[in-house]
Amino acid sequence: MRKGTSMTGGHTTAAAPSAIRSLPFWKLVWGVLADVLVAAVTILLAIPAIVATIVTRRTWAIDFLAPIWSRIILFICGVRVDVVGLEHVDPNRSYVIISNHLSNFDIWATLAALPLRLRFVAKEELLRIPFFGTALRMSDHIVIDRSKPEDAVARINARVAAQAQGGKPFCLLFYAEGTRSPDGQIHAFKKGGVTLALRTGLPIIPLAISGTWKLLPKNALLIRPGGKVKIVLAPPIETTGMTLDDRDALNERVRATIVENFDPDY
């Protein structure tokens, strides 16, 4: 696939409302029920996770419940996730995972399907979501203010250092575009992920996710249930011996790999 031509069947942001209107009635009903049930499941699982974290002062409950929460949501929405390339991940190593970002479904699919100790770099706006935001604030995921890039870098570096001192391998996941795709295409990548990898010496795993935009486009409120998602993990790119002078070329290499593995038919 040529760079910058990763289309999702010709969908655009403007076409999203008409796509919803074209859904069969039973799918519209399913979508409404899915929205309600997703909210309910989020609240029901967030409460014990928050309480356990307050009582124990550890995040094990959030780590344990997050994949369960995600799998329940995928079940409610009738979504299947196919994973390719998991054999490239050594469970005894830490990685920087750099991914494209199509939809909120990216998070659920990734948490549900990848048996990894994932840590997301999340935008501060997510803290406003009731219950979910509280659980996110108390977790080991990294929440940043995108309007303050220097503070964001300092927070990421501090959290990576803390995770490394803990001795357990982890995967820090960056959505390289910085926000969800407005049209199902892969857009320009920011350089934060590759910069961190170069500074820490961690290898990079390019992750391509396909199919989630069709389930829940950016700014859409109604889930379009019933579908499939594909996650492709490329072989790690070692950063040992590289410097910040290699950042632009490395960022382009990662993006090109993700574009190549992106599947518009999902």
Rosetta blueprint (number, residue, H / E / L):
1 M L
2 R L
3 K L
4 G L
5 T L
6 S L
7 M L
8 T L
9 G L
10 G L
11 H L
12 T L
13 T H
14 A H
15 A H
16 A H
17 P H
18 S H
19 A H
20 I H
21 R H
22 S L
23 L L
24 P L
25 F H
26 W H
27 K H
28 L H
29 V H
30 W H
31 G H
32 V H
33 L H
34 A H
35 D H
36 V H
37 L H
38 V H
39 A H
40 A H
41 V H
42 T H
43 I H
44 L H
45 L H
46 A H
47 I H
48 P H
49 A H
50 I H
51 V H
52 A H
53 T H
54 I H
55 V H
56 T H
57 R L
58 R L
59 T L
60 W H
61 A H
62 I H
63 D H
64 F H
65 L H
66 A H
67 P H
68 I H
69 W H
70 S H
71 R H
72 I H
73 I H
74 L H
75 F H
76 I H
77 C L
78 G L
79 V E
80 R E
81 V E
82 D E
83 V E
84 V E
85 G L
86 L H
87 E H
88 H H
89 V L
90 D L
91 P L
92 N L
93 R L
94 S L
95 Y E
96 V E
97 I E
98 I E
99 S E
100 N L
101 H L
102 L L
103 S L
104 N L
105 F H
106 D H
107 I H
108 W H
109 A H
110 T H
111 L H
112 A H
113 A H
114 L L
115 P L
116 L L
117 R L
118 L E
119 R E
120 F E
121 V E
122 A E
123 K E
124 E H
125 E H
126 L H
127 L H
128 R H
129 I L
130 P L
131 F L
132 F H
133 G H
134 T H
135 A H
136 L H
137 R H
138 M H
139 S L
140 D L
141 H L
142 I E
143 V E
144 I E
145 D L
146 R L
147 S L
148 K L
149 P H
150 E H
151 D H
152 A H
153 V H
154 A H
155 R H
156 I H
157 N H
158 A H
159 R H
160 V H
161 A H
162 A H
163 Q H
164 A H
165 Q H
166 G L
167 G L
168 K L
169 P L
170 F L
171 C E
172 L E
173 L E
174 F E
175 Y E
176 A L
177 E L
178 G L
179 T L
180 R L
181 S L
182 P L
183 D L
184 G L
185 Q L
186 I L
187 H L
188 A L
189 F L
190 K L
191 K L
192 G H
193 G H
194 V H
195 T H
196 L H
197 A H
198 L H
199 R H
200 T H
201 G L
202 L L
203 P L
204 I E
205 I E
206 P E
207 L E
208 A E
209 I E
210 S E
211 G L
212 T H
213 W H
214 K H
215 L H
216 L L
217 P L
218 K L
219 N L
220 A L
221 L L
222 L L
223 I L
224 R L
225 P L
226 G L
227 G E
228 K E
229 V E
230 K E
231 I E
232 V E
233 L E
234 A L
235 P L
236 P L
237 I E
238 E L
239 T L
240 T L
241 G L
242 M L
243 T L
244 L H
245 D H
246 D H
247 R H
248 D H
249 A H
250 L H
251 N H
252 E H
253 R H
254 V H
255 R H
256 A H
257 T H
258 I H
259 V H
260 E H
261 N H
262 F L
263 D L
264 P L
265 D L
266 Y L
